Amino acid sequence: MARAWRWLWIVLAVAAVLAFAVWQIPQNPGKFVFSLLNGATLAGIYFLLASGFTLVFGLMRNVNLAHGSMYLLGAYIGWVVWDRTDVWLLGVAAGFLSMAVLGLLLQIAVFRWMQGEDMRQTMVTIGLSIVLADIMLWVFGGLAYQLDPPRLISTSVPIPVVGGYSTYKLILLAVAIAVGVLLWFFLARTRIGMMIRAGVDDRGMLQASGTNVQLVFALTFAVGAGLAGLAGVLNGGEEAFKPGEDVGVLLGALLVVIVGGMGSVVGAAVGSALIGVIQAFGLAYAPTYSIVFTFVAMAAVLAFRPQGILGAKA
């Protein structure tokens, strides 16, 4: 009986989405398609951020609430390198590598000694995020910063109905898709990926097989933190960033991981797409209630799938 009710609510939700599309497309097809494209590119940024978060939090069971601060710090460091060299790709690389190094140090100095102690990890990373936020405010002030991508990708691509769309946003979406495919292949098809998953399930057994578990986990943490920095510097080429954004970014990553399912890269992609599209359409058609729609979607998913859309049952 409960399963029948679930399917009924799913059918009603799909019917509501289709009804909205049928109602809006004839009235203003350009606005609808533009909102859909914005939702897809926003989902790309969410995925870059949430994929790193799901590696650290979902797979390794490490609570890193400084993930949003790494996003913002990566954006700032990328901006500094770009400003000094005038080479955008160097700024992007600096944003990723600097946060990967910080993540590596954080795993070695903090998480290695607090494995399984969620409350201590939470308190330490909250403190770290506050310290990082104050340092960034002290160094960079309260001004907004933005990177300028190369002219080659600062153009627009002709698209029917909407006329043209930002080339940079489409490249950002392509990067997110490429990262998603590489992460899935890395975790599902490589020896190291199998070690990571085995180490989460039974660390003692993996260590007994001669594998350096600490090294595997440290490198995984570095990749997750690096992806946060990458998301920050890439989004910094599209939108200006400023102090305080780390909190909102962390909340977005949490929403995506909860909706998609912890520990699932594919779930992070699905959750990013859902949250990104809902936010984009909310901002376009009902900006006052955009954030409300996001939390309603999360509540609806958790009502039917408490573990998330693609999360494994506990």
C-alpha positions, 0 to 999 in steps of 0.5 A, spaced: 500 500 500 505 504 501 509 503 495 502 504 491 502 511 494 509 513 493 508 511 485 502 516 485 506 522 488 511 520 483 506 520 477 503 527 480 509 530 481 511 528 473 504 531 471 505 537 475 512 538 471 509 537 464 503 541 466 508 547 467 512 546 461 506 545 457 503 552 460 510 556 459 513 554 453 507 557 448 507 563 452 515 565 452 519 559 449 525 563 450 525 564 457 523 557 458 529 554 454 534 559 457 532 557 464 533 550 462 540 552 460 541 556 466 539 550 470 544 545 467 550 550 468 548 551 475 548 544 476 555 543 473 558 548 478 554 544 484 556 537 481 564 539 481 562 542 489 558 536 491 562 531 487 568 533 492 564 533 498 561 526 496 568 523 496 570 526 503 563 525 506 559 520 503 565 515 501 570 516 507 565 518 512 569 524 514 565 530 516 568 536 513 564 543 514 570 547 511 568 545 504 565 551 502 571 555 505 575 551 500 571 553 495 572 560 496 579 560 498 580 556 491 577 562 488 581 567 491 588 564 490 586 562 483 584 570 482 591 572 485 595 567 480 590 570 474 591 577 476 599 576 477 600 572 470 594 574 466 593 567 464 587 564 466 589 557 465 594 558 471 589 561 475 584 555 474 590 550 476 592 554 482 585 554 485 585 546 484 592 544 486 592 549 492 586 546 495 588 539 494 594 541 498 590 544 503 586 538 503 592 533 504 594 537 510 588 537 513 587 529 512 594 528 515 593 533 521 586 532 523 582 527 520 587 521 520 587 522 528 579 523 528 576 517 524 569 515 526 569 521 531 563 525 527 562 530 533 570 532 533 570 532 526 564 537 525 567 542 531 574 542 528 572 543 521 567 549 523 572 552 527 577 552 521 572 555 516 571 561 521 578 562 521 579 561 514 573 566 513 576 571 517 583 570 514 580 571 507 576 577 509 582 580 512 587 579 506 582 581 501 577 585 504 569 585 503 570 587 495 567 582 490 572 579 485 571 576 478 576 572 473 576 574 466 576 568 462 580 568 455 576 572 449 576 565 445 571 563 450 567 569 452 563 569 446 556 566 445 553 560 442 547 561 437 542 557 440 535 557 437 529 560 441 534 564 446 538 567 440 545 566 444 548 563 450 554 564 454 560 559 451 563 559 458 557 557 461 557 551 456 564 549 457 563 549 464 558 544 463 562 540 459 568 540 464 563 538 470 561 532 465 568 530 464 570 530 471 563 526 473 565 521 468 572 520 470 570 520 477 565 514 476 571 511 472 576 512 477 571 509 483 568 503 479 573 501 474 580 502 477 584 498 483 585 505 487 577 506 486 576 499 489 581 500 495 577 506 497 571 503 497 574 497 500 577 501 505 571 505 507 567 498 508 573 494 512 579 498 513 582 493 517 582 488 512 584 492 507 590 494 511 592 487 512 592 486 505 598 490 505 595 497 502 597 503 505 590 505 507 592 512 510 595 514 503 589 512 499 585 516 504 589 522 504 590 522 496 582 521 496 581 527 500 586 531 496 582 530 490 575 532 494 578 538 496 581 540 490 574 539 486 572 544 491 577 549 489 576 548 482 569 549 482 570 556 486 575 558 481 571 556 475 565 559 477 569 566 479 569 566 471 562 567 471 560 570 477 563 575 482 565 572 489 565 575 495 566 574 503 560 570 506 559 565 500 562 559 503 556 558 507 551 558 502 555 554 497 556 549 503 549 548 504 548 547 496 553 541 497 549 538 503 543 539 499 545 535 493 549 530 497 543 529 501 538 528 495 542 524 490 545 520 496 551 519 500 557 516 497 554 516 490 558 520 484 552 518 480 547 520 485 551 527 486 550 528 478 542 527 479 542 531 485 546 537 482 541 536 476 535 536 480 537 542 485 540 546 479 534 546 475 529 547 480 533 553 483 534 556 475 526 556 474 525 558 481 529 564 480 526 565 473 518 564 475 518 566 482 524 569 485 521 570 492 520 562 493 526 559 489 530 557 495 523 554 498 522 550 492 529 547 493 527 545 500 520 542 498 524 538 493 529 535 498 523 534 503 519 530 497 525 526 495 527 524 503 519 522 504 520 517 499 527 515 499 530 517 506 537 515 503 537 519 497 535 518 490 541 513 489 544 512 496 545 505 499 540 503 505 544 503 511 
